[in-house]
């Protein structure tokens, strides 16, 4: 064996160079805490933004990645196999960002990407809503999203729930648009956010038999929209390229203003705004200047890839819910209850009333049967909101609430932030 020793001066030089590189990266970012909520600003190249998140949230990231991988039905090697099928469809800069998270938190690339693969495939039982024009008090667009997951996803070592490691991430890529996204440590966003160009989106998993792993993982698609989309056409183009498993999106362009519902499977695509005939196929119905989606498809051809009965509102669907053989009746009650609340508040919607609407709707305060279903759904992701937010993307304002302790997001205090103010905030 040959042992090569660096001269002491060279070793010091290498260490100093590494330390200086570290300092140059982290001085571009900052982390502060406000009312038990961490706000993280990351800035620079994709590698630097990943490294900054990894460095500032090291312990929380380790906890969350252990929680997601430990909660997965796939083994670690199977999650890596999923990545190996999808990696060729991921732009290189996002590989670099994952490597940055790994380096900053003293993990391997594989450990981080396994958590991403599980997060991408898990049951995001979410709700998305875009309202504008005559539906709002001033014609401006309001984008609302609830991010839902089981509250039981916990780090097997510390026992800390993943949702407890909440963070509001403000990112400014060197070659992209600034954005803001409620999330958890280790993940760039929790399925949605909005950027400085007024583009907002949120994703909801939508189970389908028509799926493939040879495409771009949904988490990266959402991040690509936030980083790259200048207008609605940019956003829709990104989402409808390199399809994978079943997803619903609500996507908004506040500049026009307009919102779109997007339904995707491995081979099918639907894009429509409020007056598309698809939005009014019974038992669903359209509402002027409003689009909304949760965890079922509405376009009939795509719906057939998901469920045998198109109508989720019937007696048979209710019986199957009671028998725990089908969940779509519960999803329907959420869609129905929130939609009826939108109609009652149509023309009165703004940041505050939109937040009240989604909080009350999720709690079942407008639908007694939904309230019973929410109570009985303990242990699932149904209406278990990790975070809820409403944004006015043009002004940069966002209202957001987070789950904490044993309380779902809609039971907790609402925080107010502004993207443009945070971008110019000095490090604490």
VMD Tcl script that draws the C-alpha trace (Angstrom):
set ca {
  {0.00 0.00 0.00}
  {1.30 3.45 -0.89}
  {0.41 6.26 1.48}
  {0.56 9.75 0.01}
  {0.82 12.63 2.45}
  {0.12 16.21 1.46}
  {2.59 18.76 2.74}
  {1.09 20.60 5.71}
  {1.00 23.90 3.82}
  {-0.85 22.28 0.93}
  {-3.33 20.62 3.32}
  {-4.02 23.96 4.98}
  {-4.45 25.54 1.55}
  {-6.99 22.89 0.53}
  {-8.90 23.30 3.80}
  {-8.88 27.08 3.46}
  {-10.07 26.85 -0.13}
  {-12.89 24.51 0.86}
  {-13.85 26.76 3.78}
  {-13.85 29.84 1.55}
  {-16.05 28.09 -1.02}
  {-18.45 27.14 1.79}
  {-18.55 30.73 3.06}
  {-19.11 32.14 -0.42}
  {-22.13 29.88 -0.87}
  {-23.85 30.35 2.47}
  {-23.38 34.12 2.65}
  {-25.83 34.39 -0.27}
  {-28.58 32.85 1.87}
  {-30.24 33.43 5.21}
  {-32.49 31.64 7.67}
  {-34.64 33.26 10.31}
  {-37.52 32.17 12.51}
  {-40.79 34.01 13.04}
  {-43.55 32.68 15.30}
  {-42.01 29.16 15.25}
  {-41.84 29.19 11.44}
  {-38.51 29.02 9.63}
  {-38.13 31.27 6.57}
  {-35.23 30.30 4.30}
  {-33.89 32.45 1.47}
  {-31.70 30.59 -1.04}
  {-29.95 32.20 -3.97}
  {-27.39 31.42 -6.67}
  {-26.74 28.41 -8.88}
  {-28.86 25.31 -8.41}
  {-26.00 23.57 -6.62}
  {-25.59 26.58 -4.31}
  {-29.31 26.74 -3.52}
  {-29.30 23.04 -2.67}
  {-26.19 23.40 -0.53}
  {-27.70 26.35 1.32}
  {-30.84 24.40 2.17}
  {-28.77 21.38 3.21}
  {-26.49 23.46 5.44}
  {-29.14 25.55 7.19}
  {-31.64 22.69 7.67}
  {-29.27 19.75 8.10}
  {-30.91 18.10 11.12}
  {-34.45 18.62 9.83}
  {-33.55 17.24 6.40}
  {-32.05 14.11 7.89}
  {-35.18 13.59 9.96}
  {-37.55 14.13 7.03}
  {-35.70 11.90 4.58}
  {-35.62 9.09 7.13}
  {-39.34 9.65 7.71}
  {-40.29 9.42 4.03}
  {-38.05 6.49 3.17}
  {-39.11 4.69 6.34}
  {-42.77 5.25 5.47}
  {-42.40 3.99 1.90}
  {-43.88 0.71 0.68}
  {-40.82 0.47 -1.58}
  {-37.42 -0.45 -0.23}
  {-34.51 1.96 -0.56}
  {-33.08 0.13 -3.58}
  {-36.50 0.14 -5.26}
  {-36.73 3.92 -4.85}
  {-33.30 4.24 -6.46}
  {-34.50 2.00 -9.30}
  {-37.43 4.38 -9.83}
  {-34.99 7.29 -10.02}
  {-32.84 5.43 -12.53}
  {-35.86 5.16 -14.83}
  {-36.72 8.86 -14.49}
  {-33.34 10.57 -14.22}
  {-32.81 11.06 -17.97}
  {-35.91 13.29 -18.01}
  {-34.64 15.63 -15.28}
  {-32.65 18.72 -16.34}
  {-29.05 18.58 -15.13}
  {-29.37 21.65 -12.90}
  {-31.83 19.82 -10.65}
  {-29.42 16.90 -10.28}
  {-26.92 19.52 -9.15}
  {-29.42 20.94 -6.67}
  {-30.01 17.50 -5.16}
  {-26.24 17.01 -4.91}
  {-26.03 20.39 -3.16}
  {-28.64 19.33 -0.59}
  {-26.69 16.12 -0.02}
  {-23.34 17.91 0.39}
  {-24.78 20.59 2.66}
  {-26.45 18.07 4.97}
  {-23.68 15.41 4.91}
  {-25.78 12.88 3.02}
  {-25.32 11.02 -0.23}
  {-27.13 11.88 -3.46}
  {-28.92 8.52 -3.23}
  {-30.22 9.23 0.27}
  {-31.74 12.53 -0.84}
  {-33.18 11.31 -4.13}
  {-34.78 8.27 -2.46}
  {-36.73 10.68 -0.26}
  {-37.72 12.72 -3.32}
  {-38.96 9.61 -5.12}
  {-41.11 8.58 -2.18}
  {-42.45 12.12 -1.74}
  {-43.28 12.27 -5.47}
  {-45.21 9.00 -5.36}
  {-47.00 9.41 -2.04}
  {-50.69 10.23 -1.69}
  {-50.92 13.99 -1.89}
  {-54.64 14.31 -1.12}
  {-54.69 18.02 -1.93}
  {-57.04 20.72 -3.21}
  {-56.30 23.53 -5.69}
  {-58.38 26.61 -6.50}
  {-57.98 29.64 -8.77}
  {-60.46 32.54 -8.75}
  {-60.34 35.83 -10.65}
  {-62.41 38.43 -12.48}
  {-65.99 38.74 -11.32}
  {-65.44 36.10 -8.62}
  {-63.08 38.35 -6.62}
  {-63.60 41.72 -4.97}
  {-61.19 43.59 -7.27}
  {-60.85 41.34 -10.30}
  {-57.38 40.17 -9.26}
  {-56.50 36.49 -9.26}
  {-56.28 34.55 -6.00}
  {-54.63 31.12 -6.02}
  {-55.36 28.72 -3.15}
  {-53.83 25.36 -2.32}
  {-53.99 22.84 0.50}
  {-51.16 20.29 0.79}
  {-52.45 17.12 2.46}
  {-50.54 14.14 3.79}
  {-50.86 11.67 6.62}
  {-49.82 13.15 9.95}
  {-48.23 9.79 10.82}
  {-45.10 10.22 8.67}
  {-42.39 10.38 11.34}
  {-38.66 9.96 11.65}
  {-38.14 6.48 13.13}
  {-35.12 7.69 15.12}
  {-36.34 10.93 16.70}
  {-40.09 10.39 16.43}
  {-40.46 13.90 14.94}
  {-43.23 14.22 12.35}
  {-42.13 15.44 8.93}
  {-44.74 18.22 8.95}
  {-43.15 19.67 12.12}
  {-40.06 20.56 10.07}
  {-42.01 23.18 8.16}
  {-40.28 25.95 6.24}
  {-41.22 28.79 3.92}
  {-38.72 28.75 1.05}
  {-37.88 31.83 -1.00}
  {-35.61 30.96 -3.94}
  {-33.86 33.11 -6.53}
  {-31.97 31.08 -9.14}
  {-29.21 32.84 -11.05}
  {-30.89 31.99 -14.35}
  {-34.55 31.88 -13.35}
  {-37.42 33.61 -11.61}
  {-37.76 34.19 -7.88}
  {-40.50 32.20 -6.16}
  {-41.99 31.38 -2.78}
  {-43.28 28.01 -1.60}
  {-44.50 26.63 1.73}
  {-42.69 23.33 2.25}
  {-40.85 21.02 4.61}
  {-37.10 20.72 5.10}
  {-35.31 18.87 2.30}
  {-37.90 19.50 -0.39}
  {-37.84 22.62 -2.58}
  {-41.65 22.96 -2.34}
  {-44.62 20.93 -1.13}
  {-46.24 20.65 -4.52}
  {-46.82 24.28 -5.34}
  {-46.06 27.97 -4.97}
  {-45.87 31.09 -7.14}
  {-43.15 33.07 -8.87}
  {-42.39 36.74 -9.46}
  {-44.03 36.60 -12.92}
  {-47.45 35.91 -11.38}
  {-47.45 32.19 -12.21}
  {-48.93 30.01 -9.45}
  {-49.64 26.30 -9.31}
  {-50.47 23.37 -7.08}
  {-50.42 19.64 -7.78}
  {-52.71 16.84 -6.57}
  {-52.00 13.15 -7.05}
  {-54.71 11.50 -9.15}
  {-54.46 7.72 -9.25}
  {-54.54 6.17 -12.72}
  {-53.87 2.85 -14.43}
  {-52.30 4.76 -17.32}
  {-48.84 5.54 -16.02}
  {-45.15 5.26 -16.75}
  {-41.93 5.96 -14.86}
  {-40.13 7.11 -17.99}
  {-40.81 10.80 -17.61}
  {-40.12 13.83 -15.39}
  {-41.02 13.41 -11.69}
  {-43.80 15.76 -10.67}
  {-41.78 17.57 -8.00}
  {-39.25 18.64 -10.61}
  {-41.96 19.71 -13.05}
  {-43.49 22.00 -10.46}
  {-40.04 23.40 -9.68}
  {-39.39 23.93 -13.40}
  {-42.61 25.97 -13.66}
  {-41.63 28.14 -10.70}
  {-38.09 28.67 -12.02}
  {-38.83 29.05 -15.74}
  {-42.44 30.01 -16.53}
  {-43.01 33.59 -17.64}
  {-46.64 33.01 -18.69}
  {-49.40 30.41 -18.74}
  {-48.20 28.91 -22.02}
  {-44.74 28.30 -20.55}
  {-46.29 26.62 -17.51}
  {-48.66 24.39 -19.48}
  {-45.87 23.40 -21.87}
  {-43.66 22.24 -19.02}
  {-46.43 20.27 -17.32}
  {-47.58 18.45 -20.47}
  {-44.13 17.24 -21.54}
  {-42.62 13.87 -20.46}
  {-45.76 12.57 -18.71}
  {-45.59 9.97 -15.92}
  {-48.29 8.97 -13.42}
  {-51.70 10.54 -12.77}
  {-51.75 14.17 -11.60}
  {-54.12 17.10 -11.42}
  {-52.82 20.67 -11.42}
  {-54.42 24.05 -10.98}
  {-52.25 26.63 -12.75}
  {-52.75 30.41 -12.75}
  {-51.40 33.39 -14.64}
  {-52.27 36.43 -12.55}
  {-51.21 38.84 -15.30}
  {-54.10 37.93 -17.63}
  {-55.76 36.85 -15.21}
  {-56.80 33.22 -15.80}
  {-56.63 29.79 -14.20}
  {-56.48 26.36 -15.81}
  {-57.25 22.85 -14.63}
  {-54.72 20.33 -15.92}
  {-55.26 16.54 -15.88}
  {-52.38 14.26 -16.80}
  {-51.69 10.52 -17.08}
  {-49.00 8.62 -18.95}
  {-50.74 9.10 -22.32}
  {-53.54 11.62 -21.78}
  {-53.76 15.37 -21.27}
  {-56.64 17.76 -20.55}
  {-56.29 21.54 -20.23}
  {-59.34 23.66 -19.55}
  {-60.54 26.83 -17.89}
  {-63.93 27.47 -16.26}
  {-66.03 27.61 -19.44}
  {-64.70 24.43 -21.05}
  {-67.64 21.99 -21.52}
  {-65.74 19.32 -19.56}
  {-66.09 21.39 -16.40}
  {-69.90 21.01 -16.54}
  {-70.27 17.26 -17.05}
  {-72.69 15.95 -14.39}
  {-72.29 15.71 -11.43}
  {-69.56 18.35 -11.74}
  {-70.40 21.92 -12.61}
  {-68.63 25.08 -13.73}
  {-68.43 28.34 -11.80}
  {-67.63 31.51 -13.72}
  {-64.01 32.67 -13.32}
  {-63.21 29.70 -11.06}
  {-61.32 26.45 -11.57}
  {-60.74 23.85 -8.86}
  {-59.44 20.31 -8.60}
  {-58.86 17.61 -6.04}
  {-58.00 13.89 -6.33}
  {-60.21 12.75 -9.21}
  {-60.30 13.32 -12.94}
  {-63.27 15.04 -14.60}
  {-62.47 14.61 -18.30}
  {-64.32 11.34 -19.15}
  {-61.60 9.53 -21.12}
  {-59.01 10.26 -18.44}
  {-61.49 9.41 -15.66}
  {-61.85 5.90 -17.15}
  {-58.16 5.29 -16.41}
  {-58.97 5.88 -12.76}
  {-62.43 4.54 -11.87}
  {-65.13 2.35 -13.39}
  {-68.02 4.65 -12.44}
  {-67.70 8.19 -13.72}
  {-70.09 9.65 -11.12}
  {-68.46 9.58 -7.65}
  {-71.55 11.09 -6.02}
  {-73.93 8.13 -6.18}
  {-75.20 5.66 -3.60}
  {-72.83 2.90 -4.71}
  {-69.84 5.19 -4.16}
  {-71.13 5.98 -0.67}
  {-71.54 2.26 0.11}
  {-68.03 1.53 -1.12}
  {-66.68 4.32 1.09}
  {-68.41 2.78 4.10}
  {-66.94 -0.61 3.14}
  {-63.53 1.10 2.69}
  {-63.19 -0.25 -0.85}
  {-63.33 3.12 -2.61}
  {-62.47 6.66 -1.47}
  {-63.99 8.75 -4.25}
  {-67.22 9.57 -2.43}
  {-65.18 11.28 0.29}
  {-63.23 13.21 -2.35}
  {-66.54 14.18 -3.96}
  {-67.93 15.58 -0.69}
  {-64.83 17.77 -0.36}
  {-65.20 19.02 -3.97}
  {-68.94 19.60 -3.51}
  {-68.71 21.34 -0.14}
  {-65.95 23.74 -1.16}
  {-67.62 24.42 -4.53}
  {-70.89 25.36 -2.84}
  {-69.00 27.62 -0.46}
  {-67.32 29.29 -3.45}
  {-70.74 29.99 -4.97}
  {-71.98 31.52 -1.72}
  {-68.94 33.80 -1.58}
  {-68.64 34.45 -5.33}
  {-67.75 38.10 -5.94}
  {-66.51 38.49 -2.36}
  {-63.26 36.52 -2.61}
  {-59.92 38.06 -1.66}
  {-56.93 36.84 0.34}
  {-58.73 36.73 3.68}
  {-62.07 35.33 2.50}
  {-60.35 32.71 0.32}
  {-58.33 31.52 3.32}
  {-61.47 31.40 5.46}
  {-63.24 29.44 2.72}
  {-60.62 26.68 2.40}
  {-60.18 26.40 6.18}
  {-63.91 26.12 6.84}
  {-64.42 23.76 3.91}
  {-61.69 21.39 5.04}
  {-63.02 21.31 8.56}
  {-66.43 20.27 7.21}
  {-68.10 23.34 8.68}
  {-70.25 23.74 5.55}
  {-71.10 20.04 5.12}
  {-72.01 17.87 8.11}
  {-71.45 14.60 6.23}
  {-68.00 15.78 5.16}
  {-67.24 16.64 8.78}
  {-68.09 13.06 9.79}
  {-65.94 11.66 6.97}
  {-63.00 13.89 7.99}
  {-63.27 12.61 11.56}
  {-63.40 8.98 10.45}
  {-60.43 9.46 8.08}
  {-57.95 9.69 10.96}
  {-54.65 8.11 9.93}
  {-55.10 8.84 6.21}
  {-54.09 11.86 4.14}
  {-57.71 12.92 3.51}
  {-58.10 16.60 4.52}
  {-55.00 16.29 6.74}
  {-53.51 19.58 5.62}
  {-49.79 20.08 6.32}
  {-50.05 23.58 4.93}
  {-52.69 25.80 3.32}
  {-51.97 28.98 1.43}
  {-53.67 31.72 -0.56}
  {-51.67 34.05 -2.80}
  {-52.23 37.24 -4.74}
  {-49.32 36.59 -7.12}
  {-49.29 40.09 -8.65}
  {-48.83 41.82 -5.29}
  {-46.61 39.03 -3.93}
  {-48.84 38.59 -0.86}
  {-49.35 35.13 0.61}
  {-51.33 33.89 3.61}
  {-50.24 30.51 4.94}
  {-50.95 28.22 7.87}
  {-49.12 25.04 8.88}
  {-49.85 21.87 10.83}
  {-48.12 21.71 14.18}
  {-48.35 19.51 17.24}
  {-51.36 17.29 16.61}
  {-53.30 20.09 14.92}
  {-54.09 20.19 11.20}
  {-53.10 23.37 9.34}
  {-56.62 24.84 9.29}
  {-56.68 24.77 13.10}
  {-53.63 27.02 13.43}
  {-52.67 30.68 13.06}
  {-52.36 32.31 9.63}
  {-49.08 34.03 8.69}
  {-48.76 36.85 6.15}
  {-45.69 37.37 3.94}
  {-44.82 39.18 0.74}
  {-42.47 37.63 -1.82}
  {-41.04 40.95 -3.01}
  {-40.35 42.18 0.52}
  {-38.58 38.91 1.41}
  {-36.40 39.15 -1.69}
  {-34.94 42.42 -0.45}
  {-34.66 41.42 3.20}
  {-31.19 41.64 4.68}
  {-29.72 38.57 6.42}
  {-30.56 38.61 10.17}
}
mol new
graphics top color blue
foreach p $ca { graphics top sphere $p radius 0.5 }
foreach p [lrange $ca 0 end-1] q [lrange $ca 1 end] { graphics top cylinder $p $q radius 0.2 }
display resetview
